[in-house]
Amino acid sequence: MPTLTDFRAARLPFYPDQTIYAEYACHAFGLDFTEMDGGTGLAFTVGSRSRTVAFGAGRGSFFPQNNATAATLANDKYLADVVMIKAGIATLGGQYFFLHERYRAHRPPGHERADALACFHELGGMAFVKPLAGSRGDFAQTISSEPALAAYLDEVARYYDAVLMQPVFAGKEYRVFLLDGEVVFSARKWQPALLGDGVRTIRELYGADAKALELRGISSVPSAIGGDDLLDHVLPDGVRWTISGRMNRSAGGSMQFAEPDHAQAAFTLAQRAASALGLRAAAVDLFADIADDPNDVRVIEVNANPSIRFLEDSGRDDLILKIWRHTLYSIGLLDV
């Protein structure tokens, strides 16, 4: 049987990850796979003798076991937070603010851009802000001054309609992936880092990193790399320079299989979060050991359509097949 590496090698770099995994799973489980968009991988079907189901990449969901209500609820970080808090689940909290006048007649007062500044002051002049319906760590960053907040909102308004403003928390970040409440894997998330080559300065390395992120549609965070007095230092070969803040793999972060110190408590919290939102498949991001308190565990957000590229990069093709088996079973294409 061809390996996942074989399927990957046969595709161009832009080809969607999940399309590759779907074809690999269909081959493994004896199902039909048909790419429908001239080799782009953006649209495809999987099927058996009796039924065919279509999938689409981009904003399309690769987890049809999650109904539309649950998936869209999870995608709105504020609404998801409201549901989880009502269920007694510890979260990071936060408030949402719109960045445009459009549709103002349809929303309650207290959530306009001008209100964001008052919230910022209530949080002590420091907040973690991210797009309300964003993903992949795009524009997710800590803001520590009024001018920085104004500049941030101006920039984000070019791409998004609203943001979520939260208190700043510090802790160990984990992702817990669940299928019908079963923990498929748990992984520790780590911040991105620049890798020195002994030639380029930190500023030059960061510029190259920012350009690479831009090509993938992800913002850079200049304030996260340190003061200007350090930027013109040449980073020695092999030395890593941490970029503080977000830990998303899409934004250069990394993950390693690991469990929180109080794993069962963290897993139970993740299971309750997924259940509260009605999700059968979910990747729950959470903070553990907040402010070095091992008993303080909080949900950051819940992902209803998460990437599983980490599993491929870690050589866990078996878990990719496990996840796709669950998907294919849920839509009636497999019996077990």
Buried (B, 14 or more C-beta within 10 A) or exposed (E): EEEBEEBBEEBEEEBBBBBBBBBBBBBBBEBEBEBBEEEBBBBBBBBBEEEEBEBBBEEBBBBBBBEEEBBBBBBBBBBBBEBBBEEEBBBBBBBBBBBEEEEEEEEEEEBBBEBBBEBBEEBEEBBBBBBBBBBBBBBBBBBBEEEBBBEBBEEBBEEBBBBBBBEBBEBBBBBBBBBBBEBBBBBBBBBBBBEBBEEBBBBBBBBEBBEEBEEEEBBBBBBBBBEEEEBEEBBEEEEEBEBBBBBBBBBBBBBEEBBBEBBEBBBBBBBBBBBBBBBBBBBBBBBBBBEEEEEBBBBBBBBBBBBBBBBBEBEBBEBBBBBBBBBBBBEEBBEE
